[in-house]
Amino acid sequence: MKDPKAYDLLSFVVLWLGFHQGLYPFGAKIFGWRPRLALALRLPGPLWWIVSAFVVVAAVVLLDRIDKAKKRRHPAS
């Protein structure tokens, strides 16, 4: 990626997916919300929280790797 803004966009997408598919289902279960796009809530029993937790961990790891790649490619940014 030649432009540092591309890394920022990728970070935003990963952050949005991590929140909406990872953290949001936990809040939805606690407060009784019915979000349409939280796909993990369509899974049965304990499987939905395992998938949501995995999405949160994967998002954190990806955000770290994207940030390191951006700093390596564009040290002045």
Secondary structure, 3 states (H helix, E strand, C coil): CCCHHHHHHHHHHHHHHHHHHHHHHHHHHHHCCCCCCCHHHHCCCCHHHHHHHHHHHHHHHHHHHHHHHHHHHCCCC
